[in-house]
Amino acid sequence: MPTPIVDANVHAVVPSVTALLPHLPAFWREQVATTAFRGAPESAWPPGMPMSRHADARVPASGPPGSDLALLREQVLDLPGIESAVLQCAYAIESIRNPDGAAAVAAAVNDWLVAEWLEPEPRLRASMVVPSHTPGAAVAEIERVGDHPGFVQVFLPIRSAMPYGRREYHPLHAAAAERGLVVGLGYGGLTGNAPTGVGWPTYLVEEFVGMAAVAQSQLMSLVVHHRPGRRTGRGPAPRPRRHVGRRAAALRLGLPARRRRGPAGGGPGSLHRRGGDGNAVRHRARALRARGTGGCAVTTLEERPAAPARTTWIDCDVHIAMPSPAALRENLPEEWRERHDRYGGNPFHASLYPRMALGAARTDAWPPDGSAPGSSLPFLREQLLDRWAIEYAVLGPIVRPDQAGMRNPGYAAALARATNDWVVREWLDPDPRLRSSIVVPVEDTEYAVAEIERVAGDPRFVQVYLQIKTSAPLGNRRYWPIYEAAAAHDLPVGIHFGGVGGHPSTAAGWASYYLEDHAGNAQTFQHQLVSLVCSGVFERLPNLRIVLIEGGVAWAPALVWRLDAAFERMHDEVPHLTRRPSEYVADHVWFTTQPVEEPPDPRSLARVFDDLPCLRDRVMYSSDYPHWDFDAPDQVLRTVPLDAALRAKIMTGNARELYRLPR
């Protein structure tokens, strides 16, 4: 006897708005008859697209696939072992901007599901549709039909105007929970905002593969949000928790620290302890959390002995900054100083979340003179280069024209030029262990290419530096001249965490918390990698090399698997690709470790290198100094069971080969 099967995702398709007329109020029936209102589109996908219907599915005599109950019985319900099926009606209620119209059509769809599907076929259950973009009306619809035994969940499209964890949606979740209904987040959604955090993709295969990243954003939103005042258990309400200050955090971790007030321009008072080194305190914070003492942001480093002199590392992500805002002005060309004083950068503003630490820095990373973390070469030598016997460090300047001058390309170009000259003068000339990234105004390719041409002859510049959040996906042809210039000079293109592109941080809108924004950058990396692969830029430039910096790595195998599978079905949409996406990733893409994922079982991370074998030659160590989530070189991947050869590649070999670093 076959194992009983419940098919949890069978689509029921509204054939046309006329099918809903018997269930619509008189006013909206009149609107359909006398105006251009025709309800919502069933799908944004072209009907002939492979993902729109199964290749073996027969089309009903009238109506689109999924609109005929008799065919559903034949092709699904009557198959051996099928016990029941849950209908999903992806009717895009969220695309109807009139809130009353959206509510009326949602109610009509649910009544249609009952009349045409649930009542004739007892093996069916269904997800109710609701106007998800108007949560109050959604609650009313749940209350109207939520007690019908045929409805087992509430359907929400995965793409939404706001992340579903936001408080505006809490009444919707509560209404579903009170009736024992599941909330199902389904593929799709027509909200009007871009399907990625960096704008609209070019190809449908990008959007299809990228939907998984949207699901990740929604999951994070649901996890990190909470309902204010909600309590479990008995006893008095707990006192509100205060944010753990840096000094309190250091004391809780048992770390010696003293308060020091920085001079004007150096930020407020901060903790400072000379000679801080060793493992990032996040490992100790984790142990404290396990004992119930709570957690905190990384504050400083534990006191540890210096690294053995025979051990050296190559650090692929070390941040430097100008010591003060005045220093930025001093490094600008004279003709731009007055403009800088009067107007500033006029940027697209970022998601302004409180950071985990002042300046996103370790609290022991402030130099003795109170200047900004990462602004003092002697202090960098003391805390990183000498302490850890760093053979080479690749610098990533924190002053970035994409943030400070995107909307004025001339100012952005002036800032890029000033930054690169400052790097040479203050960092590369004094210390031969340092290499740097070329800062460019990414949103104006003419200026960006000119800056690459100006400084690429200096071998100490080893890559072109972009940020992951841009105004369009990086596979867009507007950016190709940058890649062409980099490839012509045999320079990799490093794409780093952060940036400002003028879009919400996720395809489901703006996140609410820094935790969402910080962890959610991994989804932006995924969108950008898919864009680069599908665009064909690797076909055009066979020697182009891309480095994904500070975006994690454990997500890469699953993304590549999904992209390969979609490519098999949708290759005709991207005929310019002559190889599988996984082959382009293997040949053209590198990753840095920080912030490396840390699963409870370290063996899970080791298996990533088996799941995507090219990573053995493509992952490189990075510390992210001086930021709060710094990874010390003797601790990163310490508990992960890697063979000695692979560990050596990650810590030195892969970077030496990519950046052409001499021994």
C-alpha positions in Angstrom: 0.0 0.0 0.0 1.6 3.4 -1.0 2.4 5.9 1.7 -0.3 8.5 2.0 0.7 11.8 0.5 -0.6 15.3 1.2 0.4 17.7 -1.6 0.9 21.0 0.2 1.1 23.2 -2.9 -1.4 22.8 -5.7 -2.4 25.9 -7.6 -6.0 26.9 -8.3 -6.1 29.6 -10.9 -8.9 32.1 -11.4 -9.6 31.8 -15.1 -10.8 35.4 -15.4 -12.4 38.1 -13.4 -15.8 37.0 -14.9 -15.5 33.9 -12.8 -15.6 36.1 -9.7 -18.7 38.1 -10.7 -21.2 36.0 -8.9 -19.2 36.5 -5.7 -18.6 40.3 -6.0 -20.8 43.0 -4.5 -23.0 44.9 -7.0 -20.8 48.0 -7.0 -17.7 46.0 -8.1 -19.6 44.0 -10.7 -20.6 47.4 -12.2 -16.9 48.5 -12.1 -15.9 45.4 -14.0 -18.7 45.9 -16.6 -18.3 49.7 -17.1 -14.6 50.4 -16.4 -11.2 49.0 -17.3 -11.0 47.3 -13.9 -10.3 43.6 -14.6 -9.2 42.3 -11.3 -5.6 41.2 -10.6 -3.2 39.4 -12.9 -2.8 35.8 -11.9 1.0 35.8 -12.5 3.8 38.2 -13.6 5.3 35.3 -15.5 4.8 34.9 -19.3 2.3 32.0 -19.8 4.8 30.2 -22.0 7.6 30.3 -19.5 8.7 26.8 -18.3 8.0 27.7 -14.7 4.4 28.8 -15.5 3.2 25.2 -15.9 4.6 21.7 -15.8 5.8 20.4 -19.1 3.5 17.4 -18.9 0.4 19.3 -17.7 -2.4 19.5 -20.2 -4.1 22.8 -20.8 -7.8 22.8 -20.1 -10.1 23.2 -23.1 -10.9 26.7 -21.8 -9.0 28.7 -19.3 -5.3 28.6 -18.1 -3.6 25.6 -16.5 -4.7 25.1 -13.0 -8.3 26.3 -13.6 -10.1 23.0 -14.2 -11.1 20.7 -11.3 -11.5 17.6 -13.5 -7.9 17.9 -14.8 -6.7 18.4 -11.2 -8.4 15.1 -10.2 -6.9 13.3 -13.2 -3.4 14.7 -12.9 -3.0 14.9 -9.1 -5.8 13.7 -6.8 -6.4 10.3 -8.4 -2.7 9.4 -8.5 -1.7 6.5 -6.3 -1.2 7.5 -2.7 -2.6 11.1 -2.9 -4.7 11.6 0.2 -5.4 15.3 -0.1 -4.1 18.5 -1.5 -3.8 22.1 -0.3 -4.8 24.7 -2.9 -2.8 27.9 -3.3 -4.5 30.7 -5.3 -1.7 33.2 -6.2 -4.2 35.8 -7.3 -2.3 39.0 -6.9 -4.6 40.9 -4.6 -1.7 43.1 -3.5 -1.6 44.6 -7.0 -5.0 46.2 -6.6 -4.2 49.6 -5.1 -7.8 50.5 -4.2 -8.1 49.1 -0.6 -11.9 48.5 -0.9 -11.5 46.8 -4.3 -8.7 44.6 -2.9 -10.9 43.5 0.0 -13.9 42.8 -2.2 -11.9 40.8 -4.7 -10.1 38.8 -1.9 -13.5 37.9 -0.5 -14.8 36.9 -4.0 -11.8 34.7 -4.6 -12.3 32.9 -1.3 -16.0 32.4 -2.0 -15.1 31.1 -5.5 -12.6 28.6 -3.9 -15.4 27.3 -1.6 -18.0 27.0 -4.4 -15.9 25.7 -7.2 -13.3 23.6 -5.4 -13.9 22.8 -1.8 -17.5 21.9 -1.9 -17.3 19.6 -5.0 -14.1 17.8 -3.8 -13.7 16.7 -0.2 -10.0 15.8 -0.7 -9.2 19.5 -1.1 -8.2 22.1 1.4 -7.2 25.7 0.6 -5.3 28.8 1.6 -7.4 31.9 1.9 -6.2 35.0 0.0 -6.2 38.3 1.8 -5.3 41.9 0.9 -1.9 41.6 2.5 -0.9 45.2 1.7 -3.8 46.4 4.0 -3.4 44.3 7.2 -6.7 45.6 8.8 -8.7 44.4 5.8 -6.8 41.1 5.9 -7.8 40.6 9.5 -11.4 41.2 8.6 -11.3 38.6 5.8 -9.6 36.0 8.2 -12.4 36.7 10.7 -15.0 36.2 7.9 -14.0 32.9 6.5 -11.3 31.6 9.0 -13.7 29.2 10.7 -14.5 27.4 7.4 -13.1 23.9 7.8 -11.8 23.9 4.2 -9.4 26.8 4.8 -6.2 25.6 6.6 -3.9 28.6 6.1 -3.6 32.2 5.1 -1.7 32.9 1.9 0.8 35.8 1.8 3.0 36.4 -1.3 6.7 36.3 -0.4 7.3 39.7 -1.9 5.5 42.4 0.1 5.5 46.1 0.6 7.0 45.7 4.1 8.7 42.7 5.8 6.1 40.5 7.4 7.7 40.7 10.8 6.8 44.4 11.2 4.3 45.3 13.8 1.7 46.4 11.2 1.3 42.7 10.4 1.1 41.4 14.0 -2.8 41.6 14.1 -2.9 39.5 10.9 -0.6 36.9 12.5 -2.7 36.9 15.7 -5.9 36.5 13.8 -4.5 33.4 12.0 -3.1 31.9 15.2 -6.3 32.4 17.1 -8.1 30.2 14.5 -5.3 27.6 14.3 -4.5 28.7 10.8 -1.0 28.4 9.3 0.4 31.5 7.6 1.9 30.4 4.3 4.4 32.6 2.5 4.2 31.7 -1.1 6.4 32.4 -4.1 5.6 35.6 -6.0 4.0 38.9 -5.2 3.3 42.1 -7.3 4.0 44.9 -4.9 5.5 47.3 -7.3 8.9 47.4 -5.5 12.0 45.8 -7.1 12.4 42.1 -6.6 16.0 42.6 -5.2 17.6 45.1 -2.8 19.6 46.5 -5.7 16.9 47.2 -8.2 15.3 45.4 -11.1 17.0 42.4 -12.7 17.3 42.0 -16.5 16.3 38.3 -16.9 13.4 36.3 -15.4 15.8 33.6 -14.4 17.5 36.1 -12.1 14.1 36.9 -10.5 13.2 33.3 -10.2 16.4 32.2 -8.5 16.5 35.4 -6.3 13.1 34.6 -4.8 14.8 32.3 -2.3 16.8 35.3 -1.0 13.5 37.2 -0.5 12.3 34.3 1.6 15.4 34.6 3.7 14.7 38.2 4.3 11.1 37.5 5.4 12.3 34.7 7.7 14.8 37.1 9.4 12.1 39.7 9.8 9.7 37.2 11.5 12.4 36.0 13.8 13.8 39.3 15.0 10.5 41.1 15.6 8.5 40.7 18.7 5.1 41.8 20.0 5.5 44.5 22.6 4.1 43.5 26.0 3.7 39.9 25.1 4.7 37.6 27.9 4.8 33.9 28.6 4.7 32.0 31.9 3.7 33.5 35.2 4.9 36.1 37.6 5.3 39.8 37.3 6.2 41.5 34.1 10.0 41.7 33.6 11.7 45.1 33.9 12.6 46.5 30.5 16.2 45.5 29.5 18.5 48.4 28.9 21.0 48.3 26.1 24.3 47.0 27.4 26.8 49.9 27.3 30.3 49.3 26.2 31.8 49.6 29.6 29.2 47.4 31.2 29.8 44.8 28.5 33.5 44.8 29.0 33.0 44.4 32.8 30.5 41.5 32.2 33.1 39.8 30.0 35.7 40.2 32.7 37.9 42.5 30.5 40.1 45.2 32.0 39.1 48.6 30.5 39.2 52.2 31.4 37.1 55.1 30.1 38.9 57.7 28.0 37.4 60.8 26.4 38.5 61.3 22.9 39.4 64.8 21.6 37.0 66.8 19.5 36.1 65.1 16.3 37.1 61.7 17.7 33.7 60.6 18.9 32.4 60.4 22.4 34.2 58.7 25.2 35.2 55.2 24.5 36.9 52.2 26.0 40.6 51.8 25.2 43.1 49.2 26.2 46.5 49.2 24.7 47.8 45.9 23.4 44.4 44.3 22.9 44.9 41.2 20.8 43.8 37.6 20.3 40.5 36.0 19.8 37.4 38.2 19.3 35.4 38.3 22.4 32.3 37.1 20.6 33.5 33.5 21.4 33.5 34.4 25.1 30.2 36.2 24.8 28.8 33.0 23.3 29.9 31.1 26.4 28.4 33.7 28.7 25.1 33.4 26.9 25.2 29.7 27.3 25.4 30.3 31.1 22.4 32.6 30.9 24.3 35.9 31.4 23.1 37.4 28.1 25.1 38.7 25.1 26.5 41.9 23.9 28.3 43.3 20.9 32.0 42.7 20.5 33.8 45.2 22.6 37.5 44.4 22.8 39.9 41.5 22.5 41.2 39.1 25.2 44.8 39.3 26.3 46.7 36.6 24.4 50.3 35.9 23.7 51.7 37.1 20.4 51.4 34.8 17.4 54.5 32.6 16.7 56.9 34.3 14.5 56.9 31.4 12.0 53.2 31.8 11.3 52.1 34.4 8.8 48.8 35.3 7.3 47.4 37.3 4.4 44.5 39.4 5.5 42.1 40.4 2.6 39.9 42.9 4.4 41.5 45.6 6.6 39.7 48.9 6.9 41.3 52.3 7.1 39.7 55.7 7.6 40.7 59.3 7.5 41.3 60.5 11.1 38.6 63.2 11.1 36.1 65.0 8.8 38.6 67.8 8.6 41.1 65.4 7.1 38.7 64.5 4.3 38.3 68.1 3.4 42.1 68.6 3.4 42.5 65.8 0.9 40.0 67.1 -1.6 41.1 69.2 -4.5 40.8 73.0 -3.9 37.9 73.4 -6.3 35.8 70.9 -4.4 36.4 72.1 -0.9 33.9 74.9 -1.0 31.3 72.7 -2.4 32.1 70.1 0.2 31.7 72.7 3.0 28.4 74.0 1.6 26.6 71.0 0.3 28.4 67.9 1.5 27.8 64.7 -0.5 24.0 64.9 -1.0 23.9 61.1 -1.0 21.2 58.5 -1.1 20.8 57.9 2.6 21.4 54.5 4.0 19.2 52.5 6.4 20.0 54.5 9.5 20.0 51.7 12.2 21.9 52.1 15.5 25.1 50.2 15.0 26.3 47.5 17.4 29.3 49.6 18.4 30.4 53.2 17.9 31.8 53.5 14.4 31.1 49.8 14.0 34.5 49.3 15.6 35.9 47.3 18.4 36.1 49.5 21.5 39.8 48.9 21.9 40.5 50.0 18.2 40.4 53.8 19.0 44.0 55.1 18.7 45.5 56.9 21.7 45.0 60.3 20.1 41.2 59.7 19.9 41.2 59.7 16.1 38.9 57.3 14.2 39.4 53.5 14.3 41.6 52.5 11.4 43.1 55.9 10.9 46.5 55.3 12.6 49.2 53.3 10.9 51.3 52.8 14.0 48.2 51.6 15.9 47.3 49.2 13.0 50.8 47.8 13.2 50.5 47.3 16.9 47.1 45.7 16.9 47.2 43.7 13.7 50.3 43.7 11.4 53.0 43.1 14.0 50.8 41.3 16.6 49.7 38.7 14.1 52.7 38.6 11.8 50.5 39.6 8.9 52.5 39.1 5.7 50.2 41.3 3.5 47.0 43.2 4.3 44.6 44.4 1.6 43.1 47.7 2.6 39.5 48.7 2.1 39.2 52.5 2.7 36.0 53.4 4.6 35.7 56.7 2.8 33.6 55.7 -0.2 32.3 57.9 -3.0 29.3 55.7 -3.5 28.0 56.9 -0.1 29.4 60.4 0.0 28.8 61.6 -3.5 26.7 59.2 -5.6 24.2 61.9 -6.7 27.0 64.3 -7.8 29.4 62.3 -10.0 32.0 65.0 -10.1 32.2 65.2 -6.4 32.3 61.4 -6.2 35.2 61.3 -8.6 37.1 64.0 -6.6 36.6 62.1 -3.4 37.8 58.8 -5.0 40.9 60.5 -6.3 41.6 62.2 -3.0 41.1 58.9 -1.2 43.5 56.9 -3.4 46.2 59.5 -3.2 45.8 59.6 0.6 46.2 55.8 0.7 49.4 56.0 -1.3 50.9 58.8 0.8 49.8 57.7 4.3 49.7 53.9 4.0 51.4 52.2 1.0 54.5 54.3 1.0 55.3 53.9 4.7 54.6 50.1 5.0 55.6 47.5 2.3 53.2 44.9 3.8 50.1 46.9 2.7 48.2 46.6 -0.5 45.1 48.5 -1.3 41.8 48.6 -3.3 41.1 51.3 -5.9 38.2 53.4 -4.7 36.0 54.4 -7.7 32.7 56.3 -8.2 30.8 53.2 -9.3 27.6 55.0 -10.4 29.5 57.0 -13.1 31.5 54.6 -15.2 33.3 57.2 -17.2 34.8 58.7 -14.0 35.4 55.2 -12.5 37.3 54.0 -15.6 39.4 57.2 -15.6 40.4 56.6 -12.0 41.3 53.0 -12.7 43.5 54.1 -15.6 45.1 56.8 -13.4 46.3 54.5 -10.6 46.3 50.9 -11.9 50.0 51.2 -12.9 50.9 51.2 -9.2 51.3 47.4 -8.4 50.3 48.1 -4.8 46.7 48.6 -5.9 45.5 45.0 -6.2 41.8 45.3 -6.9 39.0 47.7 -7.8 36.6 48.4 -4.9 32.8 48.4 -5.2 30.1 48.1 -2.6 27.4 45.4 -2.7 24.5 47.8 -2.6 24.2 49.7 -5.9 21.5 51.5 -7.8 21.1 48.7 -10.3 22.2 45.0 -10.3 25.9 44.8 -11.0 25.4 42.6 -14.1 23.7 45.6 -15.7 25.7 46.7 -18.8 26.1 50.2 -17.4 28.8 48.7 -15.1 30.6 46.7 -17.8 33.2 49.4 -18.6 34.5 49.2 -15.0 34.9 45.4 -15.4 36.6 45.9 -18.8 39.1 48.4 -17.3 39.8 46.1 -14.4 40.3 43.0 -16.6 42.5 45.0 -18.9 44.8 45.7 -16.0 44.5 42.2 -14.6 42.8 43.5 -11.5 40.1 41.6 -9.6 36.9 43.5 -8.7 36.3 43.4 -5.0 32.6 43.8 -4.0 32.3 44.7 -0.3 29.5 44.6 2.3 27.5 47.9 2.5 26.9 50.8 0.2 23.8 52.9 -0.7 21.9 52.4 -3.8 18.7 54.2 -3.1 16.6 51.1 -2.7 15.1 49.4 0.4 17.5 46.9 2.0 15.3 43.9 0.9 12.9 43.1 -1.9 10.2 43.1 0.8 10.9 46.7 1.9 13.0 48.2 4.6 14.1 46.1 7.5 13.4 47.4 11.1 16.5 46.3 13.0 20.2 46.4 12.5 20.3 42.6 12.9 18.1 42.2 9.9 20.1 44.7 7.8 23.5 43.3 8.8 22.6 39.6 8.3 20.5 40.5 5.2 23.5 41.7 3.3 24.1 38.1 2.4 20.9 38.2 0.3 22.2 41.2 -1.5 25.4 39.3 -2.3 23.3 36.5 -3.7 21.3 38.8 -5.9 24.4 40.4 -7.3 26.1 37.1 -8.0 23.1 35.9 -9.9 23.0 39.1 -11.9 26.7 38.9 -12.8 26.4 35.3 -13.9 23.2 35.8 -16.0 24.4 39.0 -17.6 27.1 37.2 -19.6 29.9 39.5 -18.5 32.1 36.5 -17.8 31.6 35.4 -21.4 32.6 38.8 -22.6 35.6 39.0 -20.2 37.1 35.6 -19.6 39.8 36.9 -17.3 37.4 38.9 -15.0 37.7 38.0 -11.4 35.2 38.9 -8.7 35.8 38.9 -5.0 32.8 38.9 -2.6 34.1 40.5 0.6 32.3 40.2 3.9 29.3 38.4 2.6 29.7 34.9 4.0 30.2 31.8 2.0 28.0 28.9 3.3 25.1 30.1 1.1 27.1 29.6 -2.1 26.4 25.9 -2.8 22.6 26.1 -2.4 22.5 29.2 -4.6 24.6 27.6 -7.3 22.4 24.4 -7.2 19.3 26.5 -7.6 20.8 28.6 -10.4 22.0 25.5 -12.3 18.5 23.9 -12.0 16.8 27.0 -13.3 19.3 27.3 -16.1 18.4 23.8 -17.3 14.8 24.9 -17.7 15.3 28.5 -18.9 18.5 28.4 -20.9 16.7 29.8 -23.9 16.2 33.1 -22.1 20.0 33.5 -21.6 21.4 32.0 -24.8 24.6 34.0 -24.4 25.6 31.7 -21.6 27.6 28.7 -23.0 28.2 27.0 -19.7 26.4 26.1 -16.6 26.3 28.9 -13.9 28.3 26.8 -11.5 31.2 26.8 -14.0 31.2 30.5 -14.2 31.2 30.7 -10.4 34.1 28.2 -10.1 36.2 30.1 -12.6 35.5 33.7 -11.7 34.4 34.2 -8.1 36.3 34.4 -4.8 35.0 34.8 -1.2 36.5 36.1 2.0 35.9 34.4 5.3 34.7 37.2 7.6 31.9 37.0 8.8 32.1 33.2 8.3 29.0 31.3 9.2 29.4 29.4 12.5 27.0 26.4 12.7 26.5 24.6 16.0 28.3 21.6 14.4 31.6 22.8 12.8 31.5 19.8 10.5 28.6 21.4 8.7 30.8 24.3 7.5 33.5 21.8 6.5 31.0 20.1 4.2 30.5 23.3 2.3 33.9 22.7 0.7 32.6 19.3 -0.4 29.3 20.6 -1.7 31.1 23.2 -3.9 34.6 21.9 -4.4 35.8 25.1 -6.2 35.7 26.8 -2.8 38.9 25.1 -1.8 40.7 27.5 -4.2 38.4 30.5 -3.8 38.0 31.2 0.0 40.5 33.7 1.6 41.0 34.8 5.1 39.9 38.3 6.2 39.8 39.9 9.7 37.5 42.9 9.0 39.8 45.0 11.3 38.9 47.3 13.2 35.2 46.3 13.2 33.3 44.8 16.1 33.0 41.4 14.5 36.8 41.1 13.9 38.1 37.5 13.3 41.5 36.8 14.7 43.7 34.7 12.3 44.5 32.0 14.9 40.8 31.6 15.7 38.9 31.7 12.4 37.8 28.2 11.3 39.7 26.9 14.3 37.1 24.3 15.2 36.2 23.4 11.7 37.8 20.0 10.6 39.8 21.2 7.6 42.9 19.4 6.2 46.2 21.3 6.6 46.5 21.9 2.8 43.0 23.6 2.6 43.7 25.6 5.7 46.9 26.9 4.2 45.2 27.9 1.0 42.5 29.8 2.9 45.0 31.6 5.2 47.6 32.5 2.6 47.7 30.6 -0.7 44.5 31.6 -2.4 45.1 35.3 -1.7 48.7 35.1 -2.9 47.6 33.6 -6.2 44.7 35.9 -6.8 46.5 39.2 -5.9 49.8 38.1 -7.4 51.6 38.7 -4.1 55.3 37.9 -4.0 56.7 35.6 -1.4 
